[in-house]
Amino acid sequence: MKLFTATLIHETNSFSPIPTNLDSYRETFLYRPSTGEGVELADSLVADINIRTMAARRGHEAYQGLIAGAQPSMPTNDAAWTCLLEEILSDIRNHLPLDGVLLFLHGAQIANSVDDCEGELLCAVRALTGPDTVIGVSFDLHGNVSRQMIEHADFLLSCLEYPHTDFESRTELLLQLMERKHAGDISPLTSFRRVPMFGSYPTTREPMRGFVDRLMETQQRQDVLAISLIHGFAWSDVPDAGASVLVTCDGDARLADRLADELATEFFALREDLVSPPLTADDAIDKALLFESGPIVIADTTDNPGGGAPGDSTYLLERVFERGVENVGVAMLYDPVAVKIATSAGEGAQLPLRIGGKLSRLSGRPLDVLATVRKVRDDAMQLRDTSRRSLGDAVAIEVNGVEIVLCSEREQTFTAECFVEMGIDPYSKRLLIVKSHQHFHEDFSRFAQEIIYATPPGVVVRNFSELPYQRITRPVWPLDTPPFTAFSTEWK
C-alpha cells in the first residue's frame, strides 16, 4: 500500500485555565514536514509508537506527515487549529493518490470554533482522497466519538487499556485491517452505541478489568474484526461527550448490532461499581498514615495535568505541612516562577519561597515556605513507556521533611524517575504524592505498598455537577437519574 500517516493529539478540557496555541504544541512535540521544524521527531517514538516504521516493516510505502501534540488544556485557538489542519491536508495533496491514510488522533480535540476537530479533519481527508482510499484512525479511549468520525473513517480503533499500554498492538491491528480492506478480503460494517455516562475507569482494577478481558475474548470471534470501548472525556463541553461502544464485523451487520447492544448495556450497568468514593485531602492522608511502612502513593487526581489541570494545586501539600507529616515526596508542582527563583539561589541555598496556587481558582492558595534547594537541573527527564519526556528547568526543594519537585514544563507524573532525576529517593519515602490520575500506576504499583486516589478540589473535578456545562447531551449519568433504555445507533 501507498500509505500516509500523521499524528495530532490534544485532549481538550473546556474548563482548563491553560491556553492552547501553536507554541503549546512546540513545547510537547511538533514536526512540520513543510518547514522541517522538529525534524528529529520524524523517526522518533511519538505517542509510544512509530507508525511509519511499523508500516515500512510490513512492506508499505509509507509517508510521514505532521506530528503534533500538546498537553491537555483549553481549546486550541483557531489560528493554530487551521495551521495544523491545513498542514496535514497539504501533506496529503503532495502524496496523492494514496491507498491508505492512517491517523493517530486523540479523539477529544476541540478548537475555539470547532467542537469536533477529529471529525472535521476526517471529513476533509475523505474529500481529498476519495471513497476508495482506506482511512483508519487509532485513538485514545478518552475520545468522544462523533457522527463525522464514523461517516468518514473505515476503521476507528481506540486503545483498550487505562493506563494506555496497548497503543502499539491496537495500531498494528488497525494496519492489518486496512491491508485486508484494501485487498478486498473484508467488508467492514461498524455498529455504534452511545452510552450516556460520564466517568473515568482504570482498567487495572475490577470490575473494569474483567469487562475488558471479556471484550477482548469477544473480539477473537469469527467475523468480529475489532471492538472499541470508549470511556469518553467528560471535561469536554460538547454534544458528543461521553462513553460509547464501536463494534466492527466482516459483512455481518446483525452480529455487530447485537454485540454493540450487549456491550453498551453491560458497560452502563456497571456504572455504579466503576466509581470510587471521593476522598478529601485529609481522608487520603488519614488512610495513608494507617500503614506502618511505605511508600504509600496518593494520586492527586483532580490536579492531573494529563486531564487539563494546571498542576499547581496545593490542597494536599498544605495539609501535609499543617499536619506535620514528614518523609514525603511530591511530584510535580508546576511553578516556573518558583523554579527560576530557586535556580538563581542555587543548590544548598535556603530561602523564603512562595509555591503553587497561582493558575486557577481551584488551585488552592499559594504556600509560603522556607525552602532548602537540594537540586537544580535543566536536563531532567522522566520515562513514559518507551519515550523520555523533559521536565524543563526543574528544582528539588525540601521543606520540613517534605521533598518537592518543582518543574517548568507542565506534565503529569508517569514514573518514579522524575524523583530520582532530581536527587530524591522515592523508594524510601513514607508517602509519595503524584499529580496524575492513572498513568503513574504501571510504574509505581511495582513498589508501592498501597495506592490511594484523592479527590480534593481541582480542575479535573470528579463531581460533574460542579462543572458549568452548557452544551453536553442530556440525560447523562450521574447528572441525571437512570435508567436509560435506549442507546443511539449509527452505522458506517
N, C-alpha and C positions, 0 to 999 in steps of 0.2 A: 504493500500500500504506500501511496504517497501521502504522508501524514503531517499535519501541522499541529503543534501544541503550544499552549500559552497558559500562564498561571496568573490569577487575580484573586487576592484573598483580603477580605475585610469583613469582620463580624461587627455589625453596626449596632451600637446601643443608643437608642433615641434619647436617653436620659443622661448620657455621659456629658461631663463638662469639658472634655478634651476635644478641641477642633481637629479636623482631618483635612489636610491639603496634600499637595504633591510631595512636600518635604517629609510628611509623615511616612510616606512610602519609602523615600530615600533612607530614612532612619532605620527601617526594618530591612527591606530588600527591594531593589528596583533595578532591573535590567531592561534597557531600551535598545533593541536592535537597530532602530533607525538612527540613533546617535552614538551608539557604542557605550553609553553610560552604564556603569556597573557590569562591564563585560565579563568580569570574573565569575559572576553568578550563572552564566550561560551553561557551564558544565559542573556546577556545584550542586549539592543536595539542597533542594528547596522544598519546604513543606514535607521533609522526610523522604522524598523520592526524587529521582531524576527521570522524568518521563521520556525525554529524548533518548537517553541511554537505554532505557528499558525497551523502547520501540526499535532502536537500531539493533539491539541484541536479538530481537525477533525477526530481523531481516527487512525492516521497513526503511524507506527513505524519509527520514524524519527531519522536520524543520522547526527550530525553536523561535517562538515569538516572544512577546512581552512576558517578563516575570516581575510581578509586583505584589507586595503585601505590606499592610500597615497594622500596627497594634489596634485592638478593638477600641473604638471611640465613637464620637458623634458622626452623623452622616458626612460623607465626603463632599467637599464643596463642588459646585457644578463645573468649575473650570478644570479641576483635577480629574473629575469623572469623565468629562468629554475628551480630555487629553488621553487618558488610559484606554477608553473605548475606541477612539479613532486610531490609536497606535496598533491595537490588535487587528482591527479591520484592515488597516493599511498593510500590515504584515501578511494577512491572508491574501489580499489582492495581488501582492507581489509573488505569491506561490501558486496561484490558480493555474490549471484545475487541480483539485485535491480529491483523493479518495476518502480521506477521513480528517476530522478535526477533533482532537482530544483536549478538553479544557479542564484545568484544575481550579475550581472555584470554591468560595466558602459556602454560599447558599443563603446568607443573611446580610447581603450588602445593600445599603441604601445611599443615595445621593440626595442633595438638598431638594432637587426637583424630580427625583426618580425613586419610587417605592421599591422597585424590583429590578435592580441592576443586572442580576444574572439573566432574568427573562428578557430584558431589553437587549443584552449582548447576544443571547442565543437567537433572538428574532433577526437581528442584523446579520449574524453569521449565516443563518439559513438563507436569507435573501441574497447573500453574496455567492454561496456555494451551490445553491440549487437543491432539489429534492433527493438526488442520487448520492450525495456525499453523506457518509455516516458521521453523525455528530454524537460524541459521548462526553459525559460530564462526571468527574469524580469530585465529590463534595463532602462537606462536614455534616455530621448528623445534627448539628445545631443550626442547620439551614431552615428556611421557611419556603416550602415548595409552592410555586405559583403555576397558574394555567399556562402562561407563556413558556415556562421552563419545560412543561410536559409536551406542549404542542411542537416545539422546535428542536428537541433533542430526541435521538433514537434511544439513548440509554441514559438514565440518571442513577448513579450508584453512590450512596453515602457510605462512609465508614460505619462500622457496627459497634466499635468499642469506645468506651469513655473511661480512662484516657485513651486517646486515639493512637492505638498501637498497630492498626491494621490498614493504614492508608496504602502501603505498598502492595499488599495482597489484593486489596479491593481494586486498585487501579490496574493491576495485572489481569484480574478477571474482566474488567471493563475492556481492556485492549483485546483480549481473546474474543469477547462478544462482538466487538467492532469488526474484527477479522472475519468472523463467521457470517455476520450480516453482509459485509462487502462481497464475500464469496457466494452468497445466495444460499447458504446452508441452513439459515434460520429465518423465521418470520416473527420478530418480537412484537408482542402485544403487552401493554402495561396498564394495570389497574391501579388507580389511586384512591386512597381514602384519607380524608382529613379527620383527625382525631381531636376533638375540642378540649384540649387540656394544655396547661402551662406547667412547666417544671424543669428540673434538671435531675438526670437519672444516671448516676455512676453505674457502670456495668461490672464493677469489682465486688459488688455485694448483692445478696438476694433481696427481693425476688427478681431483680433485673438480670442477674447473671443467668439464672435458669431459663428465663424467657428468651434471651439472646441465643443461648445454646440450642434451644428447641427451634428457633427460627433458622439457625444455620443448618440444622439437620433437615428441615423442610426444604431448604434451598438445594439440597442434594438430590431431590426427587426428579424423576424423568420429566422432561418438558418444562421444568422450572429453571429459568435462566439466572435470575437474580432477585433478591429481596432486600429492600432498604427500610429500616425502621428509623424514622427521623424524629428526634426529640423536639426539634424546633428551638427558636430563640425568642423567649418571651419578652425580652427587653427591646425588641424592635416594634415600634408602634405603627404597624402596617396591617392591612386586612388579611394578609396571608400568614401572619404569625401563628405558630402553634405546631403541634405534633402531626405526623402523618405516616402513612404506610404506602410503599410502592412495591408491587409485585409484577415482574416481567416473565411471561411464559412464551414458549415457542408455538405460536399459532393457536393457542388454546385460551380463548377469552373467558370461557366459563371457569376454567381452573384458576386463572389469575383473579377473577372476580371473587370466587369463593374463598381463596386463600387471603385475599386482601380484607374481606369481611371478617374472617375468623381472627386474623392477627390484630386488626383495628379494635375489634370487640374485646379481645383479651388484654390488649395494651390499656384500653380505657378502664377495664375492670380492675386493673392493678393499681390505679392512680393513688388511692389512699395508702397502700402498702409501700409505695415508692418514695414517700415523703418522710424525711426525718424530722423529729420535733425541733423547733427552734431553740438555740442556746445563746443566751446573752454572754457578754464578755465574762461576767462573774460566774455564770453557770459553767462555762467551758473551763475556766481556771480552777473552779472547785472540783470538777470532775478529774482534771489532770493531776491535782495535788493528792488525790486518793491513792495514787500509785506510789509505791515506795522507791522505785527506780525508773530511770528514763532510758532514752529520750521519749517523752510524750510529745506528739505533734498536734498543735492546734492550727487548723486551716482557717484563716481569716477570709471566709468565702465571699462576703459581701463587698470586700475591697479588692477583689481579684482584677488586676489589670487585664487579664485574659478575657474578661467579660465587659470591659469598657470602663472600669473604675479607675480613679486616679492613682491608687496605690500609696496614698499618703495618710490613710485613716489612723487615728491614734487611740481609738476606744480600748482595744485590748492592751496596748502598751501602757496607757495611762493607769489602768487597773493593776497591771503588774508592778508598776512603780509604787502606787499607793498602798498595795498590799505587801510590799517588801519582798517579793519573790525574787530569788537570785538563781544564778547558774542557768540563765535563759539566753537563747539566741533568737534573733529576729531577722527575717529576710523576706522581701527587701522593701525598705521605705523609700519611696520616690521623692527626692528633695534635692534638686540641682543647686539651690541656693546654699543649703547647709553643706553639701559636698564641696562647693567652691570655698566656703569659709574654712572648713576643716582642713582642706588641702593646703590652703595658704598658711594655716597654723603649723602644719607638718606633723609627722609621726612623733609620738611622745608628748605632744602639747596637751595641756589641759585648758579648757576654755568654756565660757558660757555659750550655749548654742540653743537656738530655737528650731525644733524639728517637727515636721509633719503638719497636718491640719490646715493646709493652705488652699486647696483647689476646689473644694465643694462644701456646700452646707452640710453634707453628710460625712465630711472628713474628720469630724471631731475638732477639738481645739488644739492649737499648736502647743507643744510641750517645751517649757524652758528647763534645760538641764545643764548640769556641769559635766562635760564630757571629756574623756581622755581619748585622743586619736591613736588608735592602735595600728592602723594600716591605711596607706594611701596607694591607689593604683589607677592607671589609665588603660590597662590592658586585661582586666579581669573578665573571665568568661564563665558561662555555665553550659553544660551539655543538655541538649534537647534531642533525645533519640540519637540520631547519627550526626546531627549538626551542632555547632557551637555558637552560642549567642553572647554578644557583648553586654556587659553591664554599663558601658560608658565609663566616664570618670566615676570612681567609687571610693568610699572610705568605710572603714570599720571603726566604730566608736564604742567605748564602754561607759556605762552609767550605772553605778551601784550594783555591780554584778550582772548586768544585762549587756550583752554584746549585740550591736545592731549594724546591719549592712545598709548604708545609705547609697543609693545609686542615682545616676543622672540620665539613664535611659529607662523608660517605664516598661517594665516587663514582669510577668508573674514568676514565681519560683517554680522551677522544674526539677532541679536536683540539688543534693547537698553540696555539690561542687561550688555553688555560689558562696557558701560559708567558707569552705576550705580555701578557695582562691583569695579570700580576704583575711586569712590567718586565724579563722575561728574553727575550733574542733566541734562539729555538730554531734559527734557520737558520744561525747562525754557530758552533754547538757542534760539537765533535768527536764527542761521544757524548750521546745522549738516552736516558734510562731512563723507561719509561712503565708505570704499573700498569694493564695491560689485557691481554686475550688476542688480540682481533681487531678490535674496533670502532674502534680507533685507525687501522686500516690505510688506510681510504679517504682520510683527510686526510694522514697522514704519508708515505704512499707517493708523494705528489706531489713531495716534495723530498728524501726520504732516499736516501742512496747505497746503503744496504743495511738490511734489517730482519732482526733475529735474535730467535728465540723462546727465552728462557731458562726453565729448569725447576728452580730451586732449591727447597728445602723450602717448603711452603706449604699453606694450607687447600684450595686447588683443585688438589690433587696429581694428577699425571698417571699415576703408578704406582698403579693402582687396588688392587693387592694390599696397599697400606699402609692402606687405609681399613677401619674395623671394621664392615663390612656385617653386618646381621642379617636383613634381610627381602627382599633382591632375589631375583629368579627366576634359578635356575641350571639348566643351564650357560649361561655368557655369556663371550664373548671380550673381553679377553685373560685373564680369571681362569681360564678352563677351556680345555681343549685341543680345537681343532676336529678334524675337520669336524663341522658340524651339517647334517643333510639335510632336516630338517622345520621349516617355519615355521608358527606358529599362524595359523589363519584364522578371521575373524569377518565376518559380513555384516550390513549395515543395509538 
